[in-house]
Structure formats: structure tokens, C-alpha cells
Amino acid sequence: MNIWKKFRKNPLGLIGMLIILAFLVMALFAPVLAPLTEDIRNLPTTFTVPNSMVREGFSALPTPPSKEHVFGLAAGGYDIYWGLIWGVRSAFLVGIGVTLMTALVGILVGITAGYYGGWVDNVFMRFTDIIFAFPNLVLLMILVIVLGRSLPIIMLALVLVGWAQYARVVRGDVLKIKRLEYVDAAKSLGNFDSKVITKHVLPNSLNSLLALVSLDIGSTVVTFAALSFIGVGVPEGFPDWGYLINISKGFFGQINYWYTYIYPATFILLFVLGWTLLGEAIREAIDPRSR
């Protein structure tokens, strides 16, 4: 409750929460805001997201906004408005899904390494160092090219690359917590390691992760969009903001085709801004040094 009171006093945090809620409404009501056409309805879906955007013809040049297509058509005839709305659902699935899976793997590795120490800690941390030794985007490109271009594969690659930062943070907290008196008392009473970890160590090491998770959702979506932008992300036609910018990069700087890249870039900016503001507000709310 005290955390919520601190959060409410942060206007930027409330703005971030409102931005995220607006995007959440778009994601939930995507079938109403951007109805599926007959052609799209017959196509398979991936995690409730259609595998292709609505398309009007196959023009190599974009079409300006009109009454029928309020945001215009991108190169290839893709409806920008339709792609943006369903791209919100893609962003939530990737951002939240990948971050939660990444955090889960990182927590398991970090707790195991920090609690048991010794050779277990050395093995896990050396493997973590290997992950940090490669630039994230380069490692992701290699994994996606090797494993294949599809939404589940890209999400898996993001998890394989992203868990290391969580493992390092959790390990640091566990190393401090396991030396505290109440943990020694729980061990002296004969509790199994699993009970000590789940009841005493884990709950007290999660606070520092709340802000990291919120911030990581936005950065994950940016990385996901970056993969699509450079051409190794989602398959052709998949509703994704990064893909919309990818097919519009040939028109960068051309004022007549501003709508092809300004709209998706704005959606990415607002989505990341919302999670960043929310994450910073959560960090300040749970920080015992904040007033």
C-alpha cells in the first residue's frame, strides 16, 4: 500500500500507466478497431495475431491517406492503420511474454548460483559471462538466422539472449540475503533448501526486479522491431511496427511519404515511453531511500 501511495504521487508514472492502458485497449479490441477481412480470416494465426496484414493490391509505391485507408498504404499495398493496430497486440505478446520468460530463467539461474555458491556459482556465472561477451543484436541475428524466422522462434531467441542480466541481478541480491540472520535461523530449524529459497530468499530478492521488468518490456519491443527493420525479424507481411518501417526505409526523408515511417515510429516511441515512465516510477516507489 505504501508503494502505491508513492507511485500515485509521481505524475510521470501515472502518465506512463495511462499510455500503457491506452495501448492495452487497442490490443484487446484490435478485431473491432481493425476488422479482419475474409482473406485474412482464412489465414492461420500466431498467438492470436494474423500472419499477414490487410493488403490492397501490390503497388511498389505507397498510397497517401484517404477515407478508405486513414493512415495510407505502405509499399506493397499494406494497410498502415491495420498493421499498427494489430502490431500493438504483437508488441504486448513479445514484450510481456519474452520479459516474463526471460525473468523466470534468470531468477532460477541467479538463485541457484547465489544460494549454493562454489562450483555451481562458477559454472552458471561463466556461462552468463559468455552471453554478455557478444553484442545482443549480433547474437540475436545469428540465432534467428539459424533457427528460422517466425514469431515463436524470435521470442525464444530473445529469451536465450536476455536471461543473463536477470541472473546477475538476482545472484547479487541472493548473496546478500543468504547471509542474514533469519535465513540462518530457517536453516538451523532443519528446513529444506527449497523451502528456505521459496519462503525467505526469493520473496526478498524480487523487489529490485519489478522496475527492471517494466523497463525491459519496452527495450524488448525495440529489439524486436530492430530485427524486423534490418530484415531478419518476422516473416513478410506480419503485423509488426518494425516491419512497417522496414518496407518504408526506401522513402526516408521523402516528405510525400512521411506517413509510411512516422506513424509506426510514433507507436514504438510511445509504447517504449510508457513502459519507461512506469518502470522509473516503480523503481522510485520501492526504493527505501526515496522520500
Secondary structure, DSSP 8 states (H G I E B T S, - for coil): -HHHHHHHT-HHHHHHHHHHHHHHHHHHTHHHHS---HHHHTS-EETTEESS--B-S--SS-B---SSSTT-B-TTSBBHHHHHHHHHHHHHHHHHHHHHHHHHHHHHHHHHHHHH-HHHHHHHHHHHHHHHHS-HHHHHHHHHHHH-SSHHHHHHHHHHHHHHHHHHHHHHHHHHHTTSHHHHHHHHTT--HHHHIIIIIHHHHSHHHHHHHHHHHHHHHHHHHHHHHTTSSS-TT---HHHHHHTTGGGTT-GGGTHHHHHHHHHHHHHHHHHHHHHHHHHHHH-TT--
